Amino acid sequence: MTRKVLLDVDPGFADAIALCLALGDPNLEVVAVTATGGSVPPEQSTRNVQTIVEQLDPARWPRIGAADPDQPLRTDGRDLCGPNGLCGADFHMAELHHRHASVKVIADEIRQAPDQLTIIACGPLSNLATVFQREPDLATQVGHLIIVGGTFAGPGNVTAAAEFNIYCDAEAARRVFRLPMTKTLLPLDVSRRVVLNYGVLDQLPENSTGAGRVLREILPRAFRVFRQRLGLEGIYAPEAVAIVAALHPELLTTEPLACDVEVEGELTHGATVLDRRHVAEGQPNMDVVVDLDSEGALDCLLRGLQRG
């Protein structure tokens, strides 16, 4: 039986990899892909979602949601991902004149599949916070929410304390963290245990496939950026690891923890606060991935990409 999933993304080359995985996997029914600003501004994110889905041209097209052009964001990721988020890769896109808002698409899909929908939040949590602020009852109808973001024990990547997705809209993240639903947090420092090295370029599907066209255009550019800007010989793709986590939860080690987000600190704004004391003050509100089988996850990721 396939699992219904909705991807809320801010593409981002790593989100592009995640979309290739999810839309090509027969065990997932991707009912919608909704755009949120983050790695790129909202309007560019909407364009990237449509562009990637068009290139992949899956057998069953998901609904596409447009990001709110007035979405408030504290920063973006264009310094690493390039002006268009895809490291400069340029694809043709047919312009859509009528787009449904991401928040509407999310709300619609939750109502259509109560308790069955897995939402994988790959960017800032602005869309989800808005949906559940407008319709609080929908929170209890989500089957499972997987959040890509925060940190478990390591430093942040946008400040010393904060991870990018949470930092971009810390207030939204705090609201979502506190909602009564089944949630799993995939922190930055755990997902980064899965590293894609140059060998992946030899294992990509052919250019004749949608995934091959997308990945062969984007990934070499991403490797170049990581080497030039970060001095790394591999790339991280936390959003792709989240797809693997949804498909293979047996690869994860999770711990129920009380989690919150700092929204006021001058140096710690957007930091993920996990109460790991022996006697915690609050009740656990989500499962946090504290470890994963990195070799198993990488193997699943590579096999998924080869599927094309």
C-alpha positions as CSV (number, residue, x, y, z in Angstrom):
1,M,0.0,0.0,0.0
2,T,1.4,3.4,-1.0
3,R,1.8,6.2,1.5
4,K,0.2,9.5,0.8
5,V,2.8,12.3,1.2
6,L,2.8,16.1,0.8
7,L,6.1,17.8,0.3
8,D,6.4,21.4,1.5
9,V,9.7,22.6,-0.1
10,D,11.9,25.6,-0.9
11,P,14.0,24.3,-3.8
12,G,17.1,24.4,-3.3
13,F,19.2,21.7,-5.0
14,A,18.7,19.3,-2.0
15,D,14.9,19.7,-2.4
16,A,15.3,18.9,-6.1
17,I,17.0,15.6,-5.1
18,A,14.2,14.9,-2.6
19,L,11.6,15.5,-5.3
20,C,13.4,13.1,-7.7
21,L,13.4,10.4,-5.0
22,A,9.8,10.9,-3.9
23,L,8.1,11.3,-7.3
24,G,10.0,8.3,-8.6
25,D,9.2,5.9,-5.7
26,P,6.3,3.5,-6.3
27,N,5.7,3.3,-2.5
28,L,4.9,6.9,-2.2
29,E,1.8,8.7,-3.6
30,V,2.9,12.4,-3.7
31,V,-0.5,14.1,-3.6
32,A,1.0,17.6,-3.6
33,V,4.2,19.7,-3.7
34,T,3.8,23.1,-2.1
35,A,6.3,25.9,-2.3
36,T,7.6,28.0,0.6
37,G,10.2,30.7,0.5
38,G,13.5,29.8,2.2
39,S,16.5,28.9,0.1
40,V,15.1,31.3,-2.4
41,P,12.4,34.0,-2.2
42,P,8.8,32.8,-2.4
43,E,8.2,33.6,-6.1
44,Q,11.4,31.8,-7.1
45,S,10.5,28.8,-5.0
46,T,7.1,28.5,-6.7
47,R,8.9,28.6,-10.1
48,N,11.4,26.0,-9.0
49,V,8.7,23.6,-7.8
50,Q,6.8,23.8,-11.1
51,T,10.0,23.6,-13.1
52,I,11.2,20.4,-11.3
53,V,7.9,18.7,-11.5
54,E,7.6,19.5,-15.2
55,Q,11.1,18.1,-15.9
56,L,10.3,14.9,-13.9
57,D,6.9,14.6,-15.5
58,P,5.7,11.8,-13.2
59,A,3.0,9.4,-14.1
60,R,0.7,11.0,-11.6
61,W,1.2,14.8,-11.3
62,P,0.9,16.2,-7.8
63,R,-1.0,19.3,-7.0
64,I,1.3,22.3,-6.9
65,G,1.0,25.1,-4.3
66,A,2.3,28.6,-4.7
67,A,4.2,30.3,-1.9
68,D,2.9,33.5,-0.5
69,P,4.9,36.3,-2.2
70,D,4.6,38.4,1.0
71,Q,6.0,35.6,3.2
72,P,8.3,37.1,5.9
73,L,11.7,35.5,6.0
74,R,14.8,36.4,8.0
75,T,17.3,35.3,5.4
76,D,17.6,33.1,2.3
77,G,20.1,30.6,0.9
78,R,21.1,32.1,-2.4
79,D,24.7,32.7,-1.2
80,L,25.1,28.9,-1.4
81,C,22.4,27.8,-3.9
82,G,22.8,30.6,-6.4
83,P,20.3,33.2,-7.5
84,N,17.8,30.6,-8.7
85,G,18.4,28.1,-5.9
86,L,19.4,25.4,-8.4
87,C,23.1,26.4,-8.6
88,G,22.5,28.2,-11.9
89,A,20.9,25.2,-13.7
90,D,18.3,26.6,-16.2
91,F,15.3,24.6,-17.3
92,H,12.4,25.6,-19.5
93,M,9.1,26.1,-17.7
94,A,5.5,26.7,-19.0
95,E,4.1,29.6,-17.1
96,L,0.9,28.9,-15.1
97,H,-1.6,31.7,-14.9
98,H,-3.8,30.3,-12.1
99,R,-1.9,28.9,-9.1
100,H,-3.5,27.7,-5.9
101,A,-1.9,29.0,-2.7
102,S,0.2,26.5,-0.8
103,V,-1.8,27.0,2.4
104,K,-5.0,26.1,0.5
105,V,-3.5,23.0,-1.1
106,I,-2.2,21.8,2.3
107,A,-5.5,22.3,4.0
108,D,-7.4,20.6,1.2
109,E,-5.1,17.5,1.2
110,I,-5.4,17.1,5.0
111,R,-9.2,17.2,4.7
112,Q,-9.2,14.7,1.9
113,A,-7.1,12.1,3.7
114,P,-7.6,12.6,7.5
115,D,-5.1,10.7,9.6
116,Q,-3.5,9.3,6.4
117,L,-1.3,12.1,5.1
118,T,2.5,12.3,5.9
119,I,3.7,15.9,5.5
120,I,7.5,16.3,4.9
121,A,8.5,19.9,5.7
122,C,11.7,20.6,3.9
123,G,11.9,24.3,4.4
124,P,10.7,27.0,6.8
125,L,7.5,26.2,8.6
126,S,5.6,29.3,7.5
127,N,2.9,27.5,5.4
128,L,2.1,25.0,8.1
129,A,2.0,27.5,10.9
130,T,-0.5,29.6,8.8
131,V,-2.7,26.6,7.9
132,F,-3.0,25.5,11.5
133,Q,-3.5,29.0,12.8
134,R,-6.4,29.4,10.5
135,E,-7.9,26.0,11.1
136,P,-6.6,24.5,14.4
137,D,-8.6,21.3,14.1
138,L,-6.6,20.2,11.0
139,A,-3.5,19.7,13.2
140,T,-5.0,16.6,14.8
141,Q,-5.9,15.2,11.3
142,V,-2.3,15.0,10.1
143,G,-1.0,11.4,10.1
144,H,2.6,12.3,10.5
145,L,4.8,15.4,10.2
146,I,8.5,15.1,9.4
147,I,10.4,18.3,10.0
148,V,13.8,18.8,8.3
149,G,15.6,21.3,10.5
150,G,17.0,22.2,13.9
151,T,20.0,20.7,15.6
152,F,20.4,17.9,18.1
153,A,23.9,18.4,19.5
154,G,25.9,20.3,16.9
155,P,26.2,23.9,15.8
156,G,23.8,25.7,13.5
157,N,24.6,26.5,9.8
158,V,23.2,30.0,9.5
159,T,24.4,31.2,12.9
160,A,26.4,29.5,15.6
161,A,23.2,28.5,17.3
162,A,20.5,28.1,14.6
163,E,19.8,25.9,11.7
164,F,18.6,27.6,8.5
165,N,15.0,26.3,8.1
166,I,14.1,27.1,11.7
167,Y,16.0,30.4,11.8
168,C,14.2,31.7,8.6
169,D,10.8,31.8,10.4
170,A,11.4,30.9,14.1
171,E,8.0,32.1,15.2
172,A,6.3,29.8,12.8
173,A,8.6,26.9,13.8
174,R,7.7,27.5,17.5
175,R,3.9,27.4,16.7
176,V,4.3,24.1,14.7
177,F,6.5,22.5,17.4
178,R,3.8,23.1,20.0
179,L,1.0,21.6,17.9
180,P,-0.7,18.4,19.1
181,M,0.2,16.0,16.3
182,T,2.6,13.1,15.6
183,K,5.9,14.8,14.7
184,T,9.5,13.7,13.9
185,L,12.4,16.1,13.8
186,L,15.3,15.3,11.6
187,P,18.1,17.6,12.9
188,L,20.9,19.0,10.7
189,D,23.8,17.4,12.5
190,V,22.2,13.9,12.2
191,S,21.1,14.2,8.6
192,R,24.6,15.4,7.7
193,R,26.0,11.9,8.5
194,V,24.8,11.0,5.0
195,V,27.2,12.6,2.5
196,L,27.0,12.3,-1.3
197,N,30.4,12.1,-2.8
198,Y,31.5,12.5,-6.4
199,G,30.9,8.8,-7.1
200,V,27.1,9.5,-7.2
201,L,27.6,11.3,-10.6
202,D,28.5,7.9,-12.1
203,Q,25.3,6.3,-10.7
204,L,22.7,8.7,-12.0
205,P,20.0,7.7,-14.5
206,E,20.4,8.5,-18.1
207,N,19.5,11.9,-19.6
208,S,16.6,10.3,-21.3
209,T,14.8,10.2,-17.9
210,G,13.4,13.1,-16.1
211,A,15.4,12.5,-13.0
212,G,18.5,12.0,-15.1
213,R,18.1,15.4,-16.8
214,V,17.5,17.2,-13.5
215,L,20.2,15.6,-11.5
216,R,22.9,15.6,-14.2
217,E,22.3,19.4,-14.6
218,I,22.2,20.3,-10.9
219,L,24.5,17.9,-9.0
220,P,27.8,18.8,-10.7
221,R,27.1,22.5,-10.0
222,A,26.3,21.7,-6.4
223,F,29.5,19.8,-5.9
224,R,31.4,22.7,-7.4
225,V,29.7,25.2,-5.0
226,F,30.4,23.1,-1.9
227,R,34.0,22.8,-2.8
228,Q,34.5,26.5,-3.6
229,R,32.4,27.9,-0.8
230,L,32.8,25.4,2.0
231,G,35.9,23.5,1.1
232,L,34.0,20.2,1.1
233,E,34.4,17.3,-1.4
234,G,30.9,16.1,-0.9
235,I,27.4,17.5,-0.5
236,Y,24.7,17.3,2.1
237,A,21.1,16.7,1.2
238,P,19.0,16.6,4.4
239,E,15.7,16.8,2.5
240,A,16.6,13.7,0.5
241,V,17.5,11.9,3.8
242,A,14.0,12.8,5.0
243,I,12.4,11.0,2.1
244,V,14.5,7.9,3.0
245,A,13.4,8.3,6.6
246,A,9.8,8.3,5.6
247,L,10.3,5.1,3.5
248,H,12.6,3.3,6.0
249,P,11.9,4.4,9.6
250,E,13.9,1.3,10.7
251,L,17.1,3.1,9.8
252,L,16.4,5.8,12.4
253,T,16.9,5.9,16.2
254,T,14.5,8.4,17.7
255,E,14.0,9.7,21.2
256,P,10.8,11.5,22.5
257,L,11.8,14.9,23.7
258,A,10.3,18.3,24.7
259,C,11.3,20.6,21.9
260,D,10.9,24.4,21.5
261,V,12.4,27.3,19.5
262,E,14.1,30.4,20.7
263,V,12.5,33.5,19.2
264,E,13.9,36.4,21.2
265,G,17.7,35.8,21.8
266,E,20.1,38.2,20.1
267,L,22.7,35.4,19.5
268,T,20.4,32.4,19.7
269,H,17.4,33.4,17.6
270,G,16.0,30.3,15.9
271,A,18.0,27.9,18.0
272,T,16.2,24.5,18.6
273,V,16.0,23.9,22.3
274,L,15.7,20.2,23.3
275,D,15.1,19.3,26.9
276,R,17.4,16.4,27.5
277,R,17.5,16.7,31.3
278,H,17.0,13.5,33.3
279,V,13.8,15.1,34.6
280,A,12.4,17.3,31.8
281,E,10.2,20.2,32.6
282,G,7.7,19.6,29.8
283,Q,6.2,16.5,28.2
284,P,7.8,15.2,25.0
285,N,6.1,16.8,22.0
286,M,8.0,15.1,19.2
287,D,10.3,12.3,18.3
288,V,13.8,13.5,17.5
289,V,16.1,11.5,15.3
290,V,19.3,11.1,17.4
291,D,21.1,8.6,15.2
292,L,20.7,6.9,11.9
293,D,22.2,4.1,9.9
294,S,24.1,6.4,7.5
295,E,25.4,3.6,5.2
296,G,21.9,2.1,4.9
297,A,20.4,5.5,4.3
298,L,22.9,6.4,1.7
299,D,22.4,3.0,-0.1
300,C,18.6,3.6,-0.1
301,L,19.1,7.2,-1.4
302,L,21.4,6.1,-4.3
303,R,19.1,3.2,-5.3
304,G,16.2,5.6,-5.3
305,L,18.1,8.1,-7.6
306,Q,19.1,5.3,-10.0
307,R,15.4,4.4,-10.4
308,G,15.1,7.5,-12.6
